[in-house]
């Protein structure tokens, strides 16, 4: 490179031809490289736009599908839990009805208990020898024990039913809470599912990818609902078994009570029969004793008359003997007449003694018979009292012969108002 120096003008830099060619080549090369880079960038940008668009579109579709699947899962559990909840409500109502049955059966035992207690009180009114521990007394006492045992059994079922109703209500409350949460979650997920890129209420959210406090896993979520369902099913099974036990207990207690009622009434009827037989025997003995006393009194009068009849013959014989003592001198002879009169006096006196002894025996016999008659009359009074008490027992027990008490009380459920129910109960117990 040469430099010309011109004093009159400004100096100009001159380049070599090679530099000029080199510069042109560099400019062309750089332009081509930049165009290539720009083309590549455009191609990559287009590809990236397509990839990100497809990825975003797929992710939106995939998550919309996932939301729909989640909504379907929630809906499935909602239907399952709703059905279980309805079953729990239905089972609770059934158990309440059976609880009412058990309570009415328990209340119905008040009448048999009152009747049995009244029978025991009546029979405790027996007196004297009739206060005995007979079969009727044992059966009445057993009937009271049976009724008390029945009341204990029914009360246990009532208590169990009340506890089971509480458990069913707890299970229902848990289902209600689960259903409420699932309905809320379904509402939120349905709203999220229905959102689109054109929705007006979408916006940027701060820290939207955070994990919320209290988050659970899908398995925990499903296990929670399954536990609620399984618990409700278990409580319903327990309730069904309890209802069967209530029906069985009510039926069995009615049978036991009816069997004991028949046994008690058989024993009382047997006691009445025995008492009537004893009364008839005593009445027969009374009749014969009264007849015997009457005959003995007639015998006493005859005996007294016989003794009285001996007075004049004795007086006659004694007078004859006394007069003959006044015979003079040798005429005072102990002749056959004398011996005969003496023997006559002795015979009459012996006869009087014998008659008096028999009279005393007759008096003793009559007195003993009168005492026995008094005892018979006293015992008859006891028997009449006992018989009257047993008959009253049977009259009282007629309240129990209107059919099985529980069944009769069950019929009261057909009355629509409390007033009608009260009137029917009063009529039943009257």
C-alpha positions as CSV (number, residue, x, y, z in Angstrom):
1,X,0.0,0.0,0.0
2,X,1.3,3.4,-1.1
3,X,0.3,6.8,0.2
4,X,0.2,9.9,-2.0
5,X,0.8,13.1,-0.3
6,X,-1.0,16.1,-1.7
7,X,-0.4,19.3,0.1
8,X,-3.4,21.1,-1.4
9,X,-6.0,18.3,-0.4
10,X,-6.9,16.0,2.6
11,X,-5.1,12.7,2.5
12,X,-7.3,9.5,1.6
13,X,-6.7,6.0,2.9
14,X,-6.3,3.6,0.0
15,X,-6.7,-0.2,0.4
16,X,-5.3,-3.0,-1.6
17,X,-7.4,-4.9,-4.0
18,X,-6.9,-8.1,-1.9
19,X,-8.3,-6.3,1.1
20,X,-11.3,-5.2,-1.0
21,X,-11.9,-8.7,-2.2
22,X,-11.4,-10.1,1.3
23,X,-13.9,-7.5,2.7
24,X,-16.5,-8.4,0.1
25,X,-16.0,-12.1,0.8
26,X,-16.4,-11.6,4.5
27,X,-19.5,-9.6,4.1
28,X,-21.0,-12.2,1.9
29,X,-20.0,-15.0,4.2
30,X,-21.3,-13.3,7.2
31,X,-24.6,-12.5,5.5
32,X,-25.0,-16.1,4.5
33,X,-24.2,-17.3,7.9
34,X,-26.6,-14.9,9.5
35,X,-29.3,-15.9,7.1
36,X,-28.7,-19.5,7.8
37,X,-28.8,-18.9,11.5
38,X,-31.9,-16.9,11.1
39,X,-33.5,-19.6,9.0
40,X,-32.6,-22.2,11.5
41,X,-34.0,-20.0,14.3
42,X,-37.2,-19.6,12.4
43,X,-37.4,-23.3,11.8
44,X,-36.7,-24.2,15.4
45,X,-39.1,-21.5,16.6
46,X,-41.8,-22.9,14.3
47,X,-41.1,-26.4,15.5
48,X,-41.1,-25.3,19.1
49,X,-44.3,-23.4,18.6
50,X,-45.9,-26.5,17.2
51,X,-44.5,-28.8,19.9
52,X,-45.5,-26.4,22.7
53,X,-48.9,-25.9,21.2
54,X,-49.5,-29.6,20.8
55,X,-48.1,-30.2,24.3
56,X,-50.3,-27.5,25.8
57,X,-53.3,-28.7,23.9
58,X,-52.7,-32.3,24.9
59,X,-52.0,-31.3,28.5
60,X,-55.3,-29.3,28.6
61,X,-57.1,-32.3,27.1
62,X,-55.4,-34.8,29.3
63,X,-56.1,-32.8,32.5
64,X,-59.7,-32.1,31.4
65,X,-60.1,-35.8,31.0
66,X,-58.5,-36.4,34.3
67,X,-60.9,-33.9,35.9
68,X,-63.8,-35.7,34.2
69,X,-62.5,-39.0,35.5
70,X,-62.2,-37.5,38.9
71,X,-65.7,-36.2,38.7
72,X,-66.9,-39.7,37.6
73,X,-65.1,-41.2,40.6
74,X,-66.7,-38.7,43.0
75,X,-70.1,-39.3,41.3
76,X,-69.7,-43.1,41.8
77,X,-68.9,-42.6,45.4
78,X,-71.7,-40.1,45.8
79,X,-74.2,-42.6,44.5
80,X,-72.7,-45.4,46.7
81,X,-72.7,-43.2,49.8
82,X,-76.1,-41.8,49.0
83,X,-77.6,-45.3,48.7
84,X,-75.8,-46.4,51.9
85,X,-77.1,-43.2,53.7
86,X,-80.7,-44.0,52.5
87,X,-80.2,-47.6,53.7
88,X,-79.1,-46.4,57.1
89,X,-82.1,-44.1,57.3
90,X,-84.4,-46.9,56.4
91,X,-82.7,-49.3,58.8
92,X,-82.9,-46.6,61.6
93,X,-86.6,-46.3,61.0
94,X,-87.1,-50.0,61.1
95,X,-85.1,-50.2,64.4
96,X,-87.1,-47.4,65.9
97,X,-90.3,-49.3,65.1
98,X,-88.9,-52.5,66.6
99,X,-87.7,-50.4,69.6
100,X,-91.3,-49.2,70.0
101,X,-92.4,-52.8,69.8
102,X,-90.0,-53.8,72.6
103,X,-91.0,-50.8,74.7
104,X,-94.7,-51.6,74.3
105,X,-94.0,-55.2,75.1
106,X,-92.2,-54.1,78.2
107,X,-95.1,-51.8,79.1
108,X,-97.5,-54.6,78.5
109,X,-95.8,-56.7,81.2
110,X,-97.1,-54.2,83.8
111,X,-100.6,-55.8,83.7
112,X,-99.5,-59.5,84.1
113,X,-97.1,-58.3,86.9
114,X,-99.9,-56.5,88.7
115,X,-102.2,-59.5,88.3
116,X,-99.6,-61.9,89.6
117,X,-98.8,-59.6,92.5
118,X,-102.5,-59.2,93.3
119,X,-102.9,-63.0,93.2
120,X,-100.0,-63.4,95.6
121,X,-101.5,-60.7,97.9
122,X,-104.9,-62.4,97.7
123,X,-103.5,-65.8,98.5
124,X,-101.5,-64.3,101.4
125,X,-104.9,-63.5,102.9
126,X,-105.4,-67.2,103.6
127,X,-105.6,-68.1,107.3
128,X,-104.6,-70.8,109.6
129,X,-103.7,-74.2,108.2
130,X,-104.6,-73.0,104.7
131,X,-101.5,-70.9,104.6
132,X,-99.5,-73.6,102.9
133,X,-96.8,-73.6,100.3
134,X,-98.8,-75.4,97.7
135,X,-98.3,-75.7,93.9
136,X,-100.4,-72.6,93.2
137,X,-98.4,-70.5,95.6
138,X,-95.2,-71.7,94.0
139,X,-96.5,-71.0,90.5
140,X,-97.6,-67.5,91.3
141,X,-94.2,-66.7,92.8
142,X,-92.6,-68.3,89.8
143,X,-94.8,-66.2,87.5
144,X,-93.6,-63.0,89.2
145,X,-90.0,-64.1,88.8
146,X,-90.7,-65.0,85.1
147,X,-92.2,-61.6,84.5
148,X,-89.3,-59.9,86.2
149,X,-86.9,-61.9,84.0
150,X,-88.9,-61.0,80.9
151,X,-88.8,-57.3,81.8
152,X,-85.1,-57.5,82.3
153,X,-84.6,-59.2,78.9
154,X,-86.9,-56.7,77.1
155,X,-85.2,-53.8,78.9
156,X,-81.8,-55.1,77.8
157,X,-83.1,-55.1,74.2
158,X,-84.5,-51.6,74.6
159,X,-81.2,-50.4,75.8
160,X,-79.3,-52.1,73.0
161,X,-81.7,-50.7,70.5
162,X,-81.2,-47.2,71.8
163,X,-77.4,-47.6,71.7
164,X,-77.7,-49.1,68.2
165,X,-79.8,-46.1,67.0
166,X,-77.1,-43.8,68.3
167,X,-74.4,-45.7,66.3
168,X,-76.6,-45.6,63.2
169,X,-77.0,-41.9,63.6
170,X,-73.3,-41.4,64.0
171,X,-72.7,-43.5,60.9
172,X,-75.3,-41.4,59.0
173,X,-73.7,-38.2,60.2
174,X,-70.3,-39.3,59.0
175,X,-71.9,-40.2,55.6
176,X,-73.6,-36.8,55.5
177,X,-70.3,-35.0,56.1
178,X,-68.6,-37.2,53.5
179,X,-71.4,-36.5,51.0
180,X,-71.3,-32.8,51.7
181,X,-67.5,-32.7,51.1
182,X,-67.8,-34.7,47.9
183,X,-70.6,-32.6,46.6
184,X,-68.4,-29.5,47.3
185,X,-65.5,-31.2,45.6
186,X,-67.6,-32.2,42.6
187,X,-68.9,-28.7,42.3
188,X,-65.3,-27.3,42.3
189,X,-64.0,-29.9,39.9
190,X,-66.9,-29.5,37.6
191,X,-66.3,-25.7,37.6
192,X,-62.6,-26.4,36.9
193,X,-63.5,-28.9,34.1
194,X,-65.8,-26.4,32.4
195,X,-63.2,-23.6,32.4
196,X,-61.5,-22.9,29.0
197,X,-58.9,-20.5,27.6
198,X,-61.7,-18.2,26.6
199,X,-63.3,-18.1,30.1
200,X,-63.5,-14.5,31.4
201,X,-62.6,-15.4,35.0
202,X,-59.2,-17.0,34.4
203,X,-56.1,-15.2,35.6
204,X,-52.6,-15.6,37.0
205,X,-52.5,-17.1,40.5
206,X,-49.7,-16.7,42.9
207,X,-48.0,-19.9,43.9
208,X,-50.7,-22.0,42.3
209,X,-48.5,-25.1,42.2
210,X,-48.1,-25.3,45.9
211,X,-49.2,-28.5,47.8
212,X,-52.2,-27.4,50.0
213,X,-51.9,-28.1,53.7
214,X,-53.8,-31.3,54.7
215,X,-53.6,-32.8,51.2
216,X,-54.3,-36.6,51.0
217,X,-53.5,-39.3,48.6
218,X,-56.1,-40.9,46.3
219,X,-55.8,-44.1,48.2
220,X,-56.4,-42.3,51.5
221,X,-59.4,-40.5,49.9
222,X,-60.9,-43.8,48.8
223,X,-60.1,-45.6,52.0
224,X,-61.9,-42.8,54.0
225,X,-65.1,-43.2,52.0
226,X,-64.8,-47.0,52.0
227,X,-64.4,-46.9,55.8
228,X,-67.5,-44.8,56.1
229,X,-69.5,-47.2,53.9
230,X,-68.1,-50.3,55.6
231,X,-68.9,-48.9,59.0
232,X,-72.4,-48.0,58.0
233,X,-72.9,-51.5,56.5
234,X,-71.5,-53.1,59.8
235,X,-73.9,-51.0,61.9
236,X,-76.8,-51.9,59.7
237,X,-75.9,-55.6,60.0
238,X,-75.7,-55.2,63.7
239,X,-79.1,-53.5,63.7
240,X,-80.7,-56.2,61.6
241,X,-79.4,-58.9,64.0
242,X,-80.7,-56.8,66.9
243,X,-84.1,-56.4,65.3
244,X,-84.2,-60.2,64.8
245,X,-83.3,-60.6,68.4
246,X,-86.0,-58.2,69.5
247,X,-88.7,-60.1,67.5
248,X,-87.3,-63.4,68.9
249,X,-87.3,-62.0,72.5
250,X,-90.8,-60.6,72.3
251,X,-92.1,-63.8,70.8
252,X,-90.2,-66.0,73.3
253,X,-91.2,-63.9,76.3
254,X,-94.9,-63.9,75.2
255,X,-94.7,-67.7,74.9
256,X,-92.9,-68.0,78.3
257,X,-95.5,-65.7,79.9
258,X,-98.4,-67.6,78.3
259,X,-97.0,-71.0,79.4
260,X,-96.5,-69.7,82.9
261,X,-99.9,-68.2,82.9
262,X,-101.5,-71.5,82.0
263,X,-99.3,-73.3,84.6
264,X,-100.3,-70.8,87.3
265,X,-104.0,-71.0,86.4
266,X,-103.9,-74.8,86.3
267,X,-102.3,-74.8,89.8
268,X,-104.9,-72.4,91.1
269,X,-107.7,-74.4,89.6
270,X,-106.2,-77.5,91.1
271,X,-106.1,-75.7,94.5
272,X,-109.7,-74.7,94.0
273,X,-110.7,-78.3,93.2
274,X,-108.8,-79.6,96.3
275,X,-110.3,-76.8,98.4
276,X,-113.8,-77.7,97.1
277,X,-113.2,-81.4,97.8
278,X,-112.0,-80.6,101.3
279,X,-114.9,-78.3,101.9
280,X,-117.4,-81.0,100.7
281,X,-115.7,-83.5,103.1
282,X,-115.9,-81.0,105.9
283,X,-119.6,-80.2,105.1
284,X,-120.3,-84.0,105.1
285,X,-118.5,-84.4,108.4
286,X,-120.3,-81.4,109.8
287,X,-123.7,-82.8,108.8
288,X,-122.9,-86.2,110.3
289,X,-121.4,-84.6,113.4
290,X,-124.5,-82.4,113.9
291,X,-126.7,-85.5,113.5
292,X,-124.5,-87.4,115.9
293,X,-124.7,-84.5,118.4
294,X,-128.5,-84.5,118.1
295,X,-128.7,-88.2,118.6
296,X,-126.3,-88.0,121.5
297,X,-128.4,-85.3,123.1
298,X,-131.5,-87.4,122.6
299,X,-129.5,-90.3,124.2
300,X,-128.6,-88.1,127.1
301,X,-132.2,-87.1,127.6
302,X,-133.2,-90.8,127.5
303,X,-130.3,-91.6,129.8
304,X,-131.4,-89.0,132.2
305,X,-135.0,-90.2,132.0
306,X,-133.8,-93.7,132.6
307,X,-132.0,-92.6,135.7
308,X,-135.0,-90.7,136.8
309,X,-137.2,-93.7,136.1
310,X,-135.0,-95.6,138.6
311,X,-135.9,-93.3,141.4
312,X,-139.3,-94.6,142.3
313,X,-138.4,-98.3,142.0
314,X,-135.4,-97.5,144.3
315,X,-137.6,-95.6,146.6
316,X,-140.1,-98.5,146.6
317,X,-137.5,-101.1,147.4
318,X,-135.9,-99.0,150.1
319,X,-139.3,-98.2,151.6
320,X,-140.2,-101.8,151.6
321,X,-136.9,-102.7,153.3
322,X,-137.3,-99.9,155.8
323,X,-140.9,-100.9,156.6
324,X,-139.9,-104.5,157.1
325,X,-137.4,-103.5,159.7
326,X,-140.3,-102.8,162.0
327,X,-141.5,-106.4,162.0
328,X,-141.9,-107.6,165.7
329,X,-139.6,-110.1,167.4
330,X,-139.1,-113.3,165.5
331,X,-140.9,-111.9,162.5
332,X,-137.8,-109.9,161.7
333,X,-136.8,-112.8,159.5
334,X,-134.2,-112.5,156.8
335,X,-136.4,-114.3,154.3
336,X,-136.3,-114.5,150.6
337,X,-138.3,-111.3,150.4
338,X,-135.6,-109.6,152.4
339,X,-132.8,-110.9,150.2
340,X,-134.8,-110.0,147.1
341,X,-135.4,-106.5,148.2
342,X,-131.8,-106.0,149.2
343,X,-130.7,-107.4,145.9
344,X,-133.3,-105.1,144.2
345,X,-131.8,-102.0,145.9
346,X,-128.3,-103.0,145.0
347,X,-129.3,-103.8,141.4
348,X,-131.1,-100.5,141.0
349,X,-128.2,-98.6,142.6
350,X,-125.8,-100.4,140.3
351,X,-128.0,-99.6,137.4
352,X,-128.1,-96.0,138.3
353,X,-124.3,-95.9,138.6
354,X,-124.0,-97.6,135.3
355,X,-126.5,-95.2,133.7
356,X,-124.8,-92.2,135.3
357,X,-121.4,-93.4,134.0
358,X,-122.9,-93.8,130.6
359,X,-124.5,-90.4,130.9
360,X,-121.2,-88.9,131.7
361,X,-119.7,-90.7,128.8
362,X,-122.5,-89.4,126.6
363,X,-121.8,-85.8,127.9
364,X,-118.1,-86.3,127.2
365,X,-118.9,-87.6,123.7
366,X,-121.3,-84.8,123.0
367,X,-118.8,-82.2,124.2
368,X,-116.0,-83.7,122.1
369,X,-118.3,-83.8,119.1
370,X,-119.3,-80.1,119.7
371,X,-115.6,-79.2,120.0
372,X,-115.0,-81.1,116.8
373,X,-117.9,-79.4,115.2
374,X,-116.5,-76.1,116.2
375,X,-113.1,-77.0,114.7
376,X,-115.0,-78.2,111.5
377,X,-116.8,-74.9,111.3
378,X,-113.6,-73.0,111.9
379,X,-111.9,-75.0,109.2
380,X,-114.9,-74.5,106.9
381,X,-114.6,-70.8,107.4
382,X,-110.9,-71.0,106.4
383,X,-111.8,-73.2,103.4
384,X,-114.5,-70.8,102.3
385,X,-112.1,-67.9,102.7
386,X,-109.4,-69.7,100.8
387,X,-111.8,-70.8,98.1
388,X,-113.1,-67.2,97.8
389,X,-109.6,-65.9,97.5
390,X,-108.7,-68.4,94.8
391,X,-111.9,-67.6,92.9
392,X,-111.0,-63.9,93.1
393,X,-107.6,-64.8,91.8
394,X,-109.2,-66.5,88.8
395,X,-111.5,-63.5,88.3
396,X,-108.5,-61.2,88.4
397,X,-106.6,-63.4,85.9
398,X,-109.4,-63.1,83.4
399,X,-107.7,-59.8,82.4
400,X,-104.9,-62.0,80.9
401,X,-107.2,-64.2,78.8
402,X,-107.9,-61.5,76.1
403,X,-105.1,-63.0,74.0
404,X,-101.3,-62.5,74.0
405,X,-100.7,-59.2,75.7
406,X,-98.0,-58.0,73.3
407,X,-100.3,-58.7,70.3
408,X,-103.1,-56.8,71.9
409,X,-100.8,-53.9,72.6
410,X,-99.5,-54.1,69.0
411,X,-103.0,-53.5,67.8
412,X,-102.9,-50.1,69.6
413,X,-100.5,-48.9,66.9
414,X,-103.4,-48.6,64.6
415,X,-104.8,-45.7,66.5
416,X,-104.0,-42.4,64.9
417,X,-104.0,-40.0,67.9
418,X,-102.6,-40.2,71.4
419,X,-106.1,-39.7,72.8
420,X,-107.3,-42.8,70.9
421,X,-104.3,-44.7,72.1
422,X,-104.8,-43.6,75.7
423,X,-108.5,-44.6,75.5
424,X,-107.7,-48.0,74.1
425,X,-105.1,-48.7,76.7
426,X,-107.5,-47.7,79.5
427,X,-110.1,-50.0,77.9
428,X,-107.6,-52.8,77.8
429,X,-106.5,-52.5,81.4
430,X,-110.0,-52.0,82.7
